[in-house]
Each structure stands twice: as C-alpha cells, then as structure tokens.
Amino acid sequence: MFNVISTIAGIVFGFGLALSGMLSPGKVVGFLDITGNWDPSLAFVMGGGVAVTVVTFHFLLKRPHPLFGDRFHLPTASDIDRRLIVGAALFGVGWAIGGLCPGPAISSIAYASPKIAVFVVAMVAGILIAKKAFPASNS
C-alpha cells in the first residue's frame, strides 16, 4: 500500500511541477536571473508550497504517526557545517546552470529530451560521487 500511495504522490507532484512551469529550464533560469529579465512567477509557486506545508505540518505533526507509516522521519541535525554549505552551493550552481533541481529533472525525463537525460545522468553521478567521497556519519 505504501508503494501505491508513494507512486500516486509522485505522479501528483510531477503534474504539479509541469503545471507550474518548473519543468521548463528557461523559466527556472528566468526566475534565478534577478539582475536581468527576472520572471517572478515561480516565487508564487514556491510560496504556495511553503504556505501549504506550514499549515499542514502544524496539524500533521500532532498525530502519533503518518497515515501510511509507523513513525515520522524528521531530520535531527541542526548544525550548519562546511559539508552543508558546500552541498547547498553545489546544488544552487547546478540548479542555475541546468535550470532544474532533482524533482523537476526526474519528472522531465518524460519529455525524452537528450539535454534532460544528460542532466539526470550528471546529477546521479554527482550524488554517487558525493556519497562515496563524503559518507554520512549517521547512515
């Protein structure tokens, strides 16, 4: 049942990304280009997501466990270290260069674009290299 719910959630997420324009690298780069021809429309998409999250998390975290799980899996680390800063910077640079972050990149595979395929392969390679070079201390 968990896999079915996860698949449905992933499909809804992918459709939401497509509907909002977040699968368009040009639109994403336009949003990130604050000194040029800035396109603020994705700020509303992100703001809507943050607003829904803030409201729903308030109620959901009062439950003893998720509907389809035995416990909540929440992050426990709160320190800001070099690894976090370097990872965030690399993520941001990749997002700015490619115009996609991991969720939209995976969803964009459906377009069968060679550019998207190269991006996804590079993204997966980067993830595997980072996991090998910088193993998590708590996993």
C-alpha angles and dihedrals in degrees: 000000000000091000092050092051091045091051092049091048090050092050092049090048091050092049090048091052091049093046093049095049095245091127090065109090090197091056092047093048088047089055092050093047097087094160096049133032095342118196108200095184095102089058087070091050092051092042090053091051092049092048093051091046094050093050098042096042089055090062101030095055090057088067118092091236141347119281093251102028142058096235144002115263102215126166116257101187115097103165122110107219138164092269092056094046094047091046092049091048092050090047091051094047091049090048092050095046098042099031091226138087123205099276096050091040092057091045091049092060085085088070090064091220116163089218091055090047091053090048093050093047090049090047093051091045090051091050092050093046091049092049091051096043097040110028114193112253094219102045 
